[in-house]
Amino acid sequence: MLQQRPHHPVVVITGASSGIGQATAEEFARRGARLVIAARNASALHSVAARCRELGAEVLVVPTDVTKADEVRELAQKALSFGEIDVWFSNAGVGAVGKFDETPQEAHEQVIRTNLIGHLNDAHAVVPIFKRQKHGTFINMISLGGFASAPYAAAYSASKFGLKGFTEALRAELTPYRDIHICDVYPTFLDTPGIAHSANYTGRALTVPPPVYDPRKAARSIVRLANHPRASLTLGSAARLARLGHFLAPNSTARIMAGILARYLKGAPRTEVSHGNLFRSAANPGGVEGGLRASRPLPTSAILTFVVIGFAAIALARTRR
């Protein structure tokens, strides 16, 4: 656990230029960590670093594209200039929303490269270091998409399901190393700029259903996870309900979600088709919050709850029959 280490812990965070990455960097900074922050957008990283230094942290900025294994290896080596690496928060992620066949294949591939291969690159760079040190915590940011598919985001779903399987396999493989921890985090929808940065091939304005989770609260939970590692952490009641619904009736869950999203997109305001931040960093990183908690055009949390309960009832009825 970090509080038992005799020095300020060294924490590497990828995807640190905004959203949950920035929030977690700031939270670790408050705890006196030595931070190594990475993302594609160097300018945004320097802004985050300035904020973290104000909070008392030493910060090393390493612009990195996690889809490039050589850049991630260089990130790990630069992090070692601070000393042993205590925590690696693998957080980079992108999204592409649209009907599967209307989303460019190169967009699907880029989502997989970032959300899955990028996290494999992170682990491949740091796990040998953890083995030499005989300690370290690797935290994989997944999402509720790791166990409940997201219609109109097929590649995102594929990447998150794959990331869940990768994390479980790596955790099992490292069982002999009692002080190396592989953790995964499954948050509900977070109030970050992520949805605004996503590629959008629907031609309609995007949002997420409530309840939307506070990213700073999520960041505090991630810091606690680093201090008290465990296999999995689920954040938010909606994520727990979605997990239950998918477990009991996966196909029904996906069909109902597809219907809800189709109805929403049909009535949503028109907007331009965009690649978002898939192929280059966002022009406006946007900070930590995305302003989503102030907007609730999709079904409320109560409706979501009843939908999941309905899934459970259907599944239980089928089981009894």
N, C-alpha and C positions, 0 to 999 in steps of 0.2 A: 504494500500500500504506500502511496506517495508520502503521507505524513510521517511514515517511519523511515524515510530516506534522509540522510544527514545533510543533504544539499538542496538547493532550489531545483525542482525537477525540470528536465528538459522535455518539452512537448512539441511535437511536430504536428501541424494542422494543414491539410490540403483543402482546397476550396475555401480559403480563408478570406477572400476579398469582399464577401458580403454575407448576409443571411446568418444561418446557424454557425457557419465557420467563423465569421467575425464575432458573433455573440460569445462563442466558446473561447475564442482567443482572449477576449476582454475578461471573461470570467476566470480563466487561468491566470491572467495578468494580475488580477486582484489577489490571487493566492501566492504571488511571488514567483511564478514559473519563469523559466527561460524559454522563450518561444521561438520557433522556427516556422514561419508562415509562408505558404505557397499557394499560387494560383497563376493563371495566365496573365492577369492584368497587374502589371508592376506598379502603376500609379495608384490603383486602389489598395494594393498591399501596403504601400508606404503610408497611406492615410490611416489604415488599420494599425500599422506599427506605431505611428505617432500617438494614437489614442492609447495603445497598450503601454507605451513608455510613460505616458502621463499617469497611468495606474501603477507604475512602479516596476514594470517588467523589462528585462533585457530582451531585445527582439532582433532576430536575423531574418531578413527578407530574401526569399529565393524564388524568383519567378519560375514557374514550372508548368509544363503541360503533362498531366499524368498519363496521357495516352502514349507518351514517348518514354520507353523504359530507361533510356540512357539519361534523360533529364531527372527521372525519379531517383536513379542511383546516385546522381550528383547531389541531389537534395539530401539524401541520407548521409553522404560523406561530409557535406557542409554542416549538417546538424551535429556531427561528431566533434566539431570544433568547440562545441559547448561542453563536451563530455559525453558520458553514456546517455543514450536515448531512453527515457522512461516511458513515454506515451507517444503513440502515433495515432492520430485521429484521421482516418481515411474518409474524407467527407466530400470530395469533388463529385458533382452530379449535374446532369442536364436532362432536359425532357423535350419530347416532340409530340404534339397533340394533333390528331387527324385520323380519318379513316385509313386503315392499313394500306390499301392499294392506291390511295391518293397522297400518301406521304412518300417523298422521294426515297429510294433505296439507300442513297448515301446518307440520308438523315437517320434512318434506322441503324445503319452501321456505326455512325458517329455516337449515337446514344449507347450502343453496346460497348464501343471502344472506351468511352468515358466512364460509364457507370459500372462496368464489369471488368474489362481489361485494365482500366486505370487503377482499380482497387487491387487487382492481382499484382500490378506493377509495384504498388505501395508495399504490399506484403512481401513480395519477392526481394525488395531492397532492404527491408528492415528485419525480417525474421532471422537471417544469418547473424545480424548484429545482436539481436535478442539472445540467440543461442550462445554466442561468445560471452555476452554479459551474464548469462544465466538468469535474466529477468527482463521484463518489459510487458507493456499492455498495448495491444492493437485493437482499436475501436472502429468498427465498420458502421458507417451510417447507411442504413438500408431504407426503410419506410414501410408503411402498412402495405405498400405495393409488393413487399416480399412474400406476403401470404394471401393477398386478395388482388386478383388481376384488375387492371384498369383498362376497360374498353376505350377505344380511340387513343390509346397510348401503348400499342402492342410491344414495341421495342423496349419501352420503359419497363413494362411488366416482365418481359423476358430477362432484362438485365437484373432486375431486383430479385426475381425468383432464382436466377443463377447466382447472384451474390449471396443469398441465403445459403444455398447449397455449398458454395465455396467456403463460407465462414464455418459451417458445421464440419466440413471435411478437414479444414486446417486445424480447428480446435481439437478434433479427435487425434490427428496426427501428432500434435504437440502435447498430448496428455503426459508423457514422461517428464516434461519440463514443468515442475510444479509452480514456478514463479513466472512463467510466461502465460499471459491471459489473452484469449481471443474473445472479444465481446461484440455483440451486434445490437443496434438500436433501431427500434421500429416506432417512429413517431407518427401521429396523425398529421393532418394537414397543418403546416406551419405558416405563421404570418411573416413570410419573408418575400423578397423580390423574385423568388424562383419562378413563380407562375408567369410573371411579366417577362422574364428572360427566356422562357421556353419557346421553342420553335412552334409556330402556329400555322397549321395547314387547313384549318377549318373555315377561315374567312369570317369567324365570329369572335367576339371578345370573350376571353377566358377568365374564369374565377374558380374558386373551390367551395365545397359545401361547408357550412358550419357544423360543429364548433371548430374554430381555428385556434391552434395552440400558440401560446406566447413563446417565441424563440429564445428569449432570455431565461425563461423558466426551464426550457429544454436544455439550455447550456449549463445551468446549475446541476441538472440531473446527470449530464455527461461528466462533469467534474467529479460528482459523487461516485459515478461509476468507475472513474479512473482511480479513486481512492479506495473503493470497495468493489473490485472487479467481480462480475458474474457473467454467465453466458449471454443472457438476453435481457434487454430492457425495452418494455413497451410504454410509450408515452401518450396519454390522452385516452379518454373513455371511448371515443369514436374508433380508435385503432383496436381497442380490446373488443368492441362489438363487431367490427368488421372481421377480426380474426375468428371470433366465435361463429359468425354467420358463414364464413367461407369454410370453416371446418365441418359444419353441419350440412351445408347445401351449396357446394362450390359453384356448380353450373347455374343454379337458380340465382345465386348472388350476382354472378357476372351478367346474366341476362337482364335482371332488374336494373342493375347499374347502367347497362348499355341503354335501356329504355329511358331512364331518367336523364342521362347525358344527351341523348338524341333530342328529347323534348326541349331541354335547356338550350342546346345549340340552335335549334330551329327558331327560337324566339329571341336569342341574344343579339345585341347590336352588331352590325357588320364592322369588320376591321380588315386591314391588309394582311395577306399571307406573308409570313416572315420566317426566316431561318433562326431568329432569336440569337442566342449565344452559342449555338451548336458549333460553328466553325471558327468563331473568333469571340474574344471576351466581350461582354456587354459594354456599350459605350457609357452607360450610366449604371455603375454597380448597385446603387440604391441603398446601401447601408444595411442595417439589420432587419427592420420591419418593412413589410410590403403593403400595409394599409388594408389588409384583407378583413380584419376583424370589424371594420366599419361598414363593410358591404356584404349583404346576405341575400343575393338574388336566387340562390339555389335552395332546395328544401332545408328546413330547420333541423336542428339536432334531434328534436322530438320525433320528427318524421323518420329520420335515419334510424333512431332507436326502434321504432315500431316496425320498420322494414326488416331490421336484423332479427327482432323477435319473431316476425312472421317467417323468416327463413328457418329459424330454429323449430317453430311449430310444424312447418311442412316436413322438415327432415325427421322430426320425432314421430310424426304421424306415419310416414313411410316406413320407418323402422319398426313400428308396432305392427303394421300390416304384414 
